[in-house]
Each structure stands twice: as structure tokens, then as C-alpha cells.
């Protein structure tokens, strides 16, 4: 029987980062401007490392190539990327391309559709989620004139909220928010506005206005999200989104839950609590901040304890 694949994250410094990844999850972050934990990643710009088992020490991308039987996927590359972001300051206002545009303009990179589960939010925290322009011409004019208050749509957030952010959506995390992000495995971002701030070298960051206008959905199209919740003994599952890019659910374990296994490989991130995963005669401890993959065809298992997890798969 295969075993869970536990992963060692890597961390990325960001101008807007902070120390919440250490404070909330106990991670050993490299500095006090740590903005991103790339928890489950096979992207060339930062790969997770296998922590256990016969493949210990392998990068996730190498594991994907060397052992396709663990994943049983038709994707050429590991298609998903799970991050935890600490927005200690406002992120730049940005937009991402879809697969077709990114493939053409970004050397074959995937597009970037993503979604956010709000882990923590300070009082008054808000995100930018969409825009008010009615035409591409109006969008370009409002960006050019810096009419941000009229252009950008702000939405207040609290812990436990979920947002689906398809490619073409202008968006930004606001100050004081920590999110778990599930996204396509892409690192392509078109920056629209960065508050005219400067980095530690006194330089403003590059904007990508022409590409941003190209890829932004106009007028903004909001897809209503309806949550489906199912319960079984010891487990409550809230389904947030399921589409061609990913399926994302919240699993809340209280006590002991028996699961029948999975045909697809599944990704788990432990956001709260502690507990265990038992399969056969093997038990694995689960703690807040752990990230792991159950390989495709993983057999029956049990989750025990008090746990809040985010589960995703392609």
C-alpha cells in the first residue's frame, strides 16, 4: 500500500509580507517579510520537497515525472499549487491570464485561475474583487487616470470566507489577511497598480498595463458560489468549488471519521487542530501547518482528532 506524501514547503519574501506564517503555523520563516508559503508546489520557481518514505528528499516535480502511478493524471505537469499568503500589507492590484493567453505570451506557462479560503482577517480587512468598468476603453481610461476609487470593487472579509477568482478577474488581498490559496500551477501576474510604493532598493515595481487590459474580463462577470455541505460520522465536508481547474473543499473532523479511499490523488492542508491519519497498521500524526498528498488509489483510511483541513484535487 502506498503512503501519504508529506511535503516541506518553501517560503518567498515579498514586499507586503510579514511574520504571520510563523505566528499562526509555527513555520521557520527566512525573514520578517515572508509573504508566501508554497506548500504544495512543483513549479520551477519554488518546489516542495518530499519529507517521508522511499522518495524522501525528492522535489515534487521530479516525483510527478518519475512516479506517474502515484498521480494517474493526464496533465503534462503537476497542475495545482497550494499556497498560504500573509498579506501584512496590501498586495498589488493584479490580474492573471487564462491558459490560451499565457501559453501564447508567457512561454507556454499555464494560466492562473485561483481561489482563496480566508484563514485569518483583522477587523476591517477587505479585498479588491472585480471592477466597475463597462468597456475595455473605459477600463484603460480609468487605469490611465488613476481613478482607483471608482474602478475597483472592495469587499469586506472575515475568517472562513471563500472566494473564487477566475483568470481575468482584477483582484488584490488587503492588509491584515491570511489566506490559503489553491491555484493553477502558474507564476504569471500582470500588475495593474502598486500604490506607487518602492522596494528596499528604492525602485517601483513593474506594471503590466497593456497585458492587464488585454486579459481582464469586461464587464466583470461574477459567478455565484453556492456551498454544499455533507455530514457523516466524525466529518463535515463543505464543497466550495468544482470545475475544470480544481475541486476545493473544507473538511472538519470531530472525533473519528472513516473514509473509503480515493481514485484521484488528493491534496490536504491542515489549517487548525491536531489529529491522525490511519491506514492499515500505519498511523501518521497530523498537526497544524502540515501539507500532504494521498496518492491515487489510496485505500480506506481514518481521520481522527479535531482537525480543519482544506482538500483539493484536479
C-alpha positions in Angstrom: 0.0 0.0 0.0 1.2 3.5 -0.8 1.6 6.0 2.0 0.8 9.7 2.4 3.3 12.1 0.8 4.2 14.8 3.4 5.8 17.9 1.9 8.2 20.5 3.1 7.1 24.0 2.0 9.4 26.7 0.7 9.0 30.4 1.5 9.0 33.5 -0.6 9.9 37.0 0.5 7.5 39.7 -0.6 7.4 43.5 -0.2 4.0 43.1 1.5 4.9 40.0 3.7 5.2 39.7 7.4 5.5 37.2 10.3 2.1 35.6 10.5 3.3 32.3 8.8 5.5 31.9 11.9 2.9 33.1 14.4 -0.1 31.1 13.1 1.6 28.0 11.9 5.0 27.8 13.6 6.9 27.8 10.3 10.6 28.7 10.4 10.4 31.6 8.0 13.5 33.2 6.5 12.8 36.8 7.5 10.1 39.2 8.6 9.0 40.0 5.1 7.8 36.4 4.3 4.7 36.7 2.2 4.2 33.2 0.8 4.4 29.6 1.8 4.5 27.5 -1.3 3.1 24.4 0.5 2.3 22.0 -2.4 4.3 23.1 -5.4 6.0 21.6 -8.4 6.5 25.0 -10.1 10.1 25.7 -11.3 10.1 29.0 -9.2 9.8 27.0 -6.0 9.2 23.3 -5.4 8.1 21.4 -2.3 10.3 18.5 -1.1 9.0 15.1 0.0 9.6 14.7 3.7 9.0 10.9 4.2 9.0 7.5 2.7 11.1 5.9 -0.1 11.1 9.2 -2.1 12.2 11.4 0.8 14.3 14.4 -0.5 12.7 14.4 -4.0 11.2 17.5 -5.4 7.5 17.2 -6.2 8.1 17.9 -9.9 10.6 15.0 -10.1 8.3 12.7 -8.2 5.5 13.6 -10.6 7.7 12.7 -13.6 9.3 9.6 -12.0 6.2 8.0 -10.5 3.1 8.8 -12.6 1.4 5.9 -10.9 1.1 7.9 -7.8 -1.0 10.5 -9.5 -2.7 8.9 -12.6 -3.2 12.3 -14.2 -3.4 13.3 -17.8 -1.7 16.6 -17.1 1.8 17.1 -18.5 2.9 19.0 -15.4 1.6 19.0 -11.8 -1.3 21.3 -12.4 -2.0 22.7 -9.0 -0.2 25.0 -6.5 -1.3 25.4 -2.8 0.0 28.5 -1.0 -0.6 30.2 2.3 -0.2 34.0 1.9 0.4 36.6 4.7 -0.7 40.0 3.5 0.9 42.1 6.2 0.4 45.0 3.7 -1.8 45.5 0.7 -0.9 43.3 -2.3 -0.7 45.0 -5.7 -3.9 45.2 -7.8 -3.4 42.5 -10.4 -5.0 40.2 -12.9 -4.0 36.8 -14.4 -4.3 35.4 -17.9 -6.1 32.2 -19.0 -4.4 29.2 -20.4 -4.6 30.3 -24.0 -3.2 33.8 -23.4 -0.4 32.6 -21.1 0.5 29.8 -23.4 1.0 32.3 -26.2 2.6 35.2 -24.3 4.4 33.5 -21.4 6.4 30.7 -22.9 3.8 28.0 -22.5 3.0 28.8 -18.9 -0.4 27.8 -17.6 -3.0 30.4 -17.0 -3.9 31.3 -13.4 -7.4 30.7 -12.0 -7.3 30.6 -8.2 -9.4 30.7 -5.1 -9.0 31.9 -1.6 -10.0 30.5 1.8 -9.7 33.3 4.4 -7.7 31.8 7.3 -7.4 35.0 9.3 -8.5 38.6 8.9 -8.0 41.6 11.1 -11.1 43.8 11.8 -12.0 45.9 8.8 -9.9 43.9 6.4 -11.1 43.9 2.7 -10.1 42.5 -0.7 -10.4 44.0 -4.1 -12.6 41.7 -6.1 -13.6 42.9 -9.6 -14.1 46.3 -11.2 -16.8 48.7 -12.4 -15.6 49.4 -16.0 -18.2 48.6 -18.7 -15.9 48.5 -21.7 -12.2 47.9 -22.4 -11.8 51.5 -23.4 -13.3 52.7 -20.1 -11.1 50.3 -18.2 -8.0 51.6 -19.9 -9.0 55.2 -19.3 -9.7 54.7 -15.6 -6.4 52.9 -15.2 -4.6 55.7 -17.1 -6.2 58.4 -15.0 -5.6 56.5 -11.7 -9.4 56.6 -10.9 -9.0 53.7 -8.5 -11.8 54.5 -6.1 -14.4 54.4 -8.9 -12.8 51.5 -10.8 -12.1 48.9 -8.1 -14.7 46.9 -6.1 -13.8 46.4 -2.4 -15.4 43.5 -0.4 -15.0 43.1 3.4 -13.8 39.7 4.5 -13.7 37.6 7.7 -12.1 34.2 8.6 -14.0 31.4 6.9 -15.0 33.2 3.8 -14.2 31.7 0.4 -13.7 33.5 -3.0 -13.3 32.0 -6.4 -11.0 34.2 -8.6 -11.1 33.0 -12.2 -8.5 34.3 -14.7 -9.4 37.8 -16.0 -10.6 39.0 -12.5 -8.9 42.1 -11.2 -8.1 41.4 -7.5 -5.9 42.0 -4.5 -5.6 40.9 -1.0 -5.8 43.8 1.5 -3.7 44.4 4.6 -4.2 42.1 7.5 -5.4 38.9 5.7 -4.0 35.4 5.7 -5.4 33.0 3.0 -4.9 29.5 1.8 -4.8 29.8 -2.0 -5.5 26.9 -4.4 -4.5 27.8 -7.9 -3.3 26.6 -11.2 0.5 26.0 -11.2 1.4 29.3 -12.6 3.5 32.3 -11.5 2.3 34.8 -14.1 0.8 38.0 -12.7 0.0 41.2 -14.5 0.3 44.2 -12.1 -2.2 47.0 -12.6 -1.5 49.2 -9.6 1.1 49.0 -6.7 0.2 52.2 -4.7 3.4 53.8 -6.1 5.4 52.1 -3.4 9.1 51.4 -3.6 11.1 48.3 -2.8 14.1 48.1 -0.5 16.3 49.4 -3.3 14.1 52.4 -3.9 12.6 51.2 -7.1 8.9 50.9 -8.0 7.8 47.5 -9.2 7.0 46.9 -12.9 3.4 47.3 -14.1 2.0 45.3 -17.0 -0.9 47.5 -18.1 -1.2 46.5 -21.8 -1.4 42.8 -20.9 -3.7 43.5 -18.0 -6.2 45.3 -20.1 -5.9 42.5 -22.7 -6.8 39.7 -20.3 -9.3 41.5 -17.9 -12.9 40.3 -18.2 -15.1 43.3 -19.2 -17.7 43.8 -17.9 -16.9 41.9 -14.7 -18.7 38.6 -14.6 -19.3 37.3 -11.1 -20.1 33.6 -10.7 -22.3 32.9 -7.7 -20.8 30.4 -5.4 -23.2 28.0 -3.6 -21.8 25.8 -0.9 -22.9 22.2 -0.5 -22.4 20.7 3.0 -22.5 16.9 3.7 -22.0 15.2 7.0 -21.1 11.7 8.1 -19.9 10.4 11.5 -17.0 12.5 12.6 -16.7 14.6 9.4 -18.4 17.6 7.9 -17.4 18.5 4.3 -18.1 21.9 2.7 -17.7 21.9 -1.0 -16.6 25.3 -2.3 -15.9 24.9 -6.0 -15.5 22.0 -8.5 -14.7 22.8 -12.1 -12.2 22.1 -14.9 -9.3 23.6 -12.9 -9.8 22.1 -9.4 -12.1 20.9 -6.7 -11.8 22.5 -3.3 -13.5 21.5 0.0 -13.2 22.2 3.7 -13.1 19.1 5.9 -13.9 19.4 9.6 -13.0 16.3 11.6 -14.5 15.9 15.1 -13.7 12.6 16.6 -13.2 9.7 14.2 -14.1 9.5 10.5 -13.8 6.5 8.2 -13.1 7.2 4.5 -13.3 4.7 1.7 -10.2 6.0 -0.2 -9.8 8.0 -3.4 -9.3 7.3 -7.1 -7.7 10.7 -7.7 -4.7 12.0 -5.8 -5.8 14.4 -3.2 -4.0 17.3 -1.5 -4.6 18.2 2.1 -3.5 21.2 4.2 -4.1 21.2 8.0 -5.3 24.7 9.0 -6.4 24.1 12.6 -6.1 21.4 15.3 -4.3 18.1 15.5 -5.1 14.5 15.0 -4.1 11.5 12.9 -4.5 9.6 9.7 -4.5 5.8 10.0 -4.3 3.4 7.0 -3.8 -0.3 7.6 -1.5 -0.6 10.6 0.2 2.8 10.0 -0.7 5.9 11.8 0.5 9.4 10.8 0.3 12.4 13.1 -1.3 15.5 11.7 -0.5 18.9 13.0 -1.5 22.5 12.1 0.6 23.6 9.1 1.1 20.1 7.6 0.6 19.5 3.9 0.3 16.1 2.3 -0.9 14.2 -0.8 -2.8 11.0 -0.7 -1.7 9.1 -3.9 -4.3 8.0 -6.4 -5.9 4.7 -5.4 -5.1 5.2 -1.8 -7.2 2.7 0.1 -9.5 3.1 3.1 -8.3 5.3 5.9 -9.4 7.0 9.1 -9.0 10.6 10.2 -9.1 11.2 14.0 -8.9 14.2 16.3 -10.1 17.7 16.0 -9.0 19.0 12.6 -9.8 21.6 9.9 -8.4 20.8 6.5 -8.6 22.1 3.0 -8.8 19.3 0.5 -8.2 19.8 -3.2 -7.7 17.8 -6.4 -7.6 18.5 -10.1 
